[in-house]
Amino acid sequence: MKKLMILAAVLALTGIIAGRQAMGDRSFGLSPTDAMAWSDLGIVYGAGAEKAYYPSVLYDRHGFGDRHGLKYKMWYSDGDGAVTMVTSRNGRSWSNPIVNEGLGRAHHVQVVYDPNCFGVTPCESSGARYKIWYWDTDAQLYSICAVGTAESIDGVYWTDETTLTQSETSPLVTGDCSIGGGTGWNRGSYGPIDVIYQQGALNTGDDPWNYSYVMFYDGTNGSNEETGLAYSTDGKRWTAYVGNPVLRRGLLTDAWDNNDAAYGTVLSNNNGFHFWYSGGGPASGGYVHAGIGYAFSLDGLTWTKALNPIFHINDEGASHRNERTYTPSVVDDGRGRLKMYYSAKNADGDYSIGLAVLRHCRGRYCDD
């Protein structure tokens, strides 16, 4: 009966999406079935003896204003506080790694690029075009101080590093920066899940999508991780959405994500909002790193999970990720071609980054 109910929800969402057209060059026309139909191409980047995981991948058709035509940039963590960036022309072959500077012990990073200096005028050559949000592993986990941000001209050298602040009446995290404590699903945080910048936002009212910055973030009660939503005018001081958490863990004991539902990517088009997320739990052989699922929303606030997971550590023939499969970073190249970069760990303890493409996106249609 439960499977029939889930299937009915998927079919209903398929009908909703099929009846609407994708807008402009964000033309990835997805039904929930399409959004789950990924082909795993295996490991696309490894750092040798070092860990490479929690990727934050960006695509810019103009090459980030650089003459070298490097349209992909990827930042990743080593788990020990270092953030590294690599670049690529095609999203498969990557440059030598460049260790970032100016950050503390940063993990779970999310990077946003804006060629227009995030609304600062005039946008001069010295203006910041990159902003980063991350989990500060040196800070009090059960507090907003666990989440930091910084900005950069080139995405390598960071300045203005600061701890986030939050609304006193609508806090993202309930714990105190000094002593922790707190209560509820969000007494602590392991940092950002995804951050979206909206140029020209009005920054008024209580609708998160009216603001310049929208952040999906991790909330934890010490045992579980779920997804919250917050909004901000400047990316530093944040207000939590009243309907949090927006993506909850599966509440049934046999749900594959019955412990955690967190790290991932949110993309939108005229169909609605698409969220590829990480999840897991004892019932599925792992916690937040057990697999990757998908949820859909018409408004970016109320989400419906599809028949998940897409990938799982127990998948047959997936020895490159049979210990961890999670943190999907999905990019759209502006022509309806989506690529999913994810964290993978195998039984030998290697942390690497894998690549998946939609099944209708193969061969030359997936590459530049």
C-alpha positions in Angstrom: 0.0 0.0 0.0 2.8 2.4 0.9 4.5 1.8 -2.5 1.3 2.4 -4.3 0.8 5.8 -2.5 4.3 6.9 -3.4 3.8 5.8 -7.0 0.6 7.8 -7.2 2.4 10.9 -5.9 5.1 10.5 -8.5 2.5 10.1 -11.3 0.7 13.2 -10.1 3.8 15.2 -10.1 4.6 13.9 -13.6 1.3 15.3 -14.8 1.9 18.6 -13.2 5.3 19.0 -14.8 4.2 17.8 -18.2 1.6 20.5 -18.4 4.1 23.3 -18.0 6.9 24.6 -20.2 10.5 25.2 -19.1 11.6 28.7 -19.4 14.5 30.3 -21.3 17.8 28.5 -21.4 17.1 26.7 -18.2 15.4 24.1 -20.4 15.9 20.9 -18.5 12.4 19.5 -19.0 12.2 17.1 -16.0 9.4 14.9 -14.8 10.1 13.1 -11.5 10.9 10.0 -13.5 13.4 11.9 -15.6 14.9 13.5 -12.6 15.7 10.1 -11.1 17.0 8.5 -14.3 20.7 9.0 -13.8 23.6 6.9 -15.3 26.6 6.6 -13.0 29.8 7.1 -15.0 32.1 6.4 -12.0 34.9 8.3 -10.5 35.8 11.6 -12.3 38.3 13.1 -9.8 40.5 11.7 -7.1 43.1 13.4 -4.9 45.4 10.3 -4.4 46.1 9.6 -0.7 44.1 12.8 0.3 40.3 12.9 0.7 38.2 14.7 -2.0 34.6 15.0 -1.1 31.6 17.4 -0.5 32.0 18.9 -4.0 30.6 22.3 -4.9 30.6 22.6 -8.7 29.8 25.6 -10.8 29.4 26.0 -14.6 29.7 29.3 -16.4 29.3 29.5 -20.1 31.5 32.6 -20.2 34.3 30.9 -18.5 34.1 32.9 -15.3 35.4 35.9 -17.2 38.7 34.1 -17.8 40.2 33.9 -21.3 41.2 30.3 -20.8 37.7 28.9 -21.4 37.6 26.9 -18.1 33.8 26.6 -17.8 33.7 24.3 -14.7 35.1 25.0 -11.3 34.9 22.6 -8.4 35.7 23.2 -4.7 36.0 20.2 -2.3 36.9 19.4 1.2 39.7 17.1 2.6 37.9 16.7 5.9 40.8 18.3 7.8 39.9 22.0 7.2 41.4 22.6 3.8 39.4 23.7 0.8 40.7 22.9 -2.7 39.7 24.2 -6.2 40.1 22.5 -9.5 39.0 23.7 -13.0 37.9 22.0 -16.2 36.9 22.7 -19.8 34.5 19.7 -20.1 33.6 18.7 -16.5 35.6 15.4 -16.7 39.3 16.3 -17.0 40.5 18.5 -14.1 43.4 20.8 -13.4 46.0 20.4 -10.7 44.5 21.3 -7.3 44.8 24.8 -5.8 44.5 25.0 -2.0 42.4 28.0 -1.0 43.6 30.6 1.4 42.0 32.9 3.9 39.6 30.4 5.4 39.6 28.7 8.8 38.8 25.0 9.2 36.1 24.9 6.5 34.1 21.9 5.5 30.8 21.2 3.6 31.5 24.3 1.4 29.0 25.9 -1.0 30.3 28.5 -3.5 28.3 31.0 -5.5 29.6 33.0 -8.4 28.1 36.3 -9.7 29.9 38.2 -12.5 28.1 41.4 -11.4 29.7 41.6 -7.9 26.5 40.6 -6.0 24.9 43.9 -6.7 27.8 46.1 -5.6 28.2 49.0 -8.0 30.4 49.9 -9.7 31.5 46.3 -10.2 35.2 46.8 -10.5 38.0 44.4 -11.2 38.7 44.2 -7.5 35.1 43.4 -6.7 34.2 40.1 -5.1 32.6 37.7 -7.6 32.6 34.6 -5.4 31.0 33.9 -2.0 31.4 30.8 0.1 29.4 29.4 3.0 30.7 26.4 5.1 30.7 24.5 8.3 33.4 25.8 10.6 34.6 22.7 12.3 36.4 24.7 15.1 33.2 26.4 16.2 30.5 25.3 18.6 28.5 22.7 16.6 25.2 23.5 18.4 25.1 27.1 17.4 24.9 29.4 14.4 28.6 30.0 14.9 29.2 26.7 13.2 28.4 28.4 9.9 30.7 30.9 8.3 31.0 32.9 5.1 33.7 34.7 3.1 34.2 36.4 -0.3 36.8 36.3 -3.0 37.8 37.9 -6.3 39.1 34.7 -7.9 37.6 31.8 -5.8 41.0 30.9 -4.3 42.0 33.8 -2.0 39.2 34.6 0.5 38.6 37.7 2.6 36.0 39.1 5.0 35.6 35.7 6.7 32.8 36.0 9.3 30.4 33.9 11.3 26.8 34.1 10.3 24.3 35.8 12.5 20.5 35.1 12.8 17.2 36.5 13.7 16.5 36.3 17.4 12.8 35.6 16.7 13.3 33.2 13.8 16.7 31.5 14.4 18.2 28.9 12.1 19.9 27.2 15.1 18.7 27.1 18.7 22.0 26.4 20.5 24.2 29.1 22.0 27.6 30.0 20.5 29.4 29.5 23.8 27.6 26.7 25.6 25.7 24.9 22.8 22.5 23.5 24.3 19.4 24.3 22.4 16.4 22.1 21.6 14.6 20.7 18.6 15.6 19.4 15.1 17.9 22.4 14.7 19.8 22.7 17.9 22.9 22.4 15.8 24.1 22.6 12.2 26.7 21.0 10.0 26.5 24.0 7.6 25.0 24.9 4.3 23.3 22.4 1.9 22.8 24.8 -1.0 22.9 28.6 -1.4 21.0 30.5 -4.1 21.7 34.2 -5.1 18.8 36.1 -6.7 19.9 39.4 -8.4 17.4 42.2 -8.0 15.3 40.6 -5.2 13.0 43.0 -3.4 14.1 41.9 0.1 10.7 42.4 1.7 8.0 40.3 3.3 8.3 36.8 4.7 8.5 34.8 1.5 12.1 33.4 1.3 12.1 33.7 -2.5 11.7 37.5 -2.2 15.2 37.8 -0.8 18.7 38.1 -2.4 20.0 35.0 -0.7 18.2 31.7 0.0 19.9 29.0 1.9 19.0 25.4 2.4 20.9 24.3 5.5 21.6 21.3 7.7 19.9 21.1 11.1 20.7 18.4 13.6 19.4 17.4 17.0 22.5 15.4 17.6 21.1 12.2 16.1 19.3 13.2 12.9 20.0 15.6 10.1 17.2 17.4 8.2 16.9 20.3 5.8 15.9 23.9 6.8 15.4 27.0 4.7 16.5 30.5 5.5 16.7 33.9 3.7 18.9 37.0 3.9 19.5 40.4 2.3 23.3 40.2 2.5 24.2 36.5 3.0 25.5 37.2 6.5 22.4 37.7 8.7 19.7 35.1 8.2 16.1 34.5 9.1 14.7 31.0 9.2 11.5 30.1 7.3 8.6 29.5 9.6 7.7 26.2 7.9 11.0 24.4 8.8 12.2 21.8 8.3 11.3 21.8 4.6 12.7 18.4 3.9 12.4 15.9 6.7 13.9 12.5 7.2 11.6 9.6 6.4 9.5 9.0 9.4 8.6 5.3 8.7 11.0 2.9 10.3 11.7 1.2 6.9 12.2 4.4 4.9 15.6 4.4 3.3 16.3 8.0 4.7 14.7 7.4 8.1 17.7 9.0 9.9 18.8 11.9 7.7 17.8 14.0 4.7 20.3 16.8 3.9 23.2 17.7 1.6 22.5 18.3 -2.0 21.4 20.7 -4.8 18.2 22.7 -5.5 17.6 23.8 -9.1 14.5 25.5 -10.5 12.9 26.0 -13.9 9.4 26.8 -15.0 8.3 23.3 -13.9 9.1 24.0 -10.3 12.0 23.1 -7.9 14.1 20.0 -8.0 16.1 18.8 -5.0 18.6 16.0 -5.1 19.6 15.2 -1.6 21.6 12.9 0.6 20.0 10.5 3.0 20.1 7.2 4.9 19.6 5.4 8.2 19.9 2.1 9.9 17.1 0.6 7.8 19.2 1.2 4.6 22.6 0.3 5.9 24.0 3.8 6.5 23.3 7.3 7.6 23.4 10.6 5.6 26.0 9.0 3.3 23.9 6.0 2.3 22.4 7.3 -0.9 21.0 10.1 -3.1 17.3 10.8 -3.4 15.0 13.3 -5.2 12.2 15.6 -4.1 10.0 18.0 -6.1 8.2 21.3 -5.2 6.1 23.8 -7.0 7.1 26.6 -4.7 10.4 25.6 -3.2 8.8 25.4 0.2 6.7 22.3 0.3 8.4 19.2 -1.0 7.3 15.7 -2.1 9.8 12.9 -2.2 9.7 10.6 -5.2 10.3 6.8 -5.1 13.8 6.9 -3.8 16.8 6.4 -3.7 18.4 7.1 -7.1 21.8 5.7 -6.0 22.6 3.7 -2.9 25.7 2.2 -1.3 24.2 -1.2 -1.8 23.8 -0.8 -5.6 25.1 -3.8 -7.5 28.4 -3.1 -9.4 29.1 0.1 -7.5 32.3 -0.9 -5.7 33.7 2.7 -6.1 31.0 4.0 -3.8 29.9 1.1 -1.6 30.8 2.8 1.6 29.5 6.3 0.9 27.3 7.7 -1.9 26.1 11.3 -1.2 26.4 15.1 -1.5 25.1 15.5 -5.1 26.2 18.8 -6.7 24.1 19.1 -9.9 24.9 21.7 -12.5 23.0 22.9 -15.6 25.1 24.1 -18.5 22.3 26.3 -19.8 21.3 23.9 -22.5 19.3 21.4 -20.6 22.3 19.1 -19.8 22.6 18.2 -16.2 25.6 16.6 -14.5 25.7 15.3 -11.0 29.0 15.3 -9.1 28.8 13.3 -5.8 31.0 12.1 -3.0 32.1 8.5 -3.1 34.0 6.2 -0.7 35.0 2.7 -1.4 35.9 -0.2 0.9 39.6 0.7 0.7 38.8 4.1 2.3 39.3 6.2 -0.8 37.3 9.4 -0.9 36.7 10.6 -4.5 34.2 12.4 -6.6 32.0 10.6 -9.0 29.9 11.8 -12.0 26.5 10.9 -13.2 24.4 12.1 -16.2 20.8 11.8 -17.0 20.0 8.8 -19.1 18.7 10.9 -22.0 21.9 12.9 -21.9 24.7 10.7 -23.3 27.6 10.9 -25.7 28.4 14.3 -27.2 25.2 15.8 -25.8 26.6 15.7 -22.3 29.9 17.3 -23.1 31.1 20.7 -24.3 
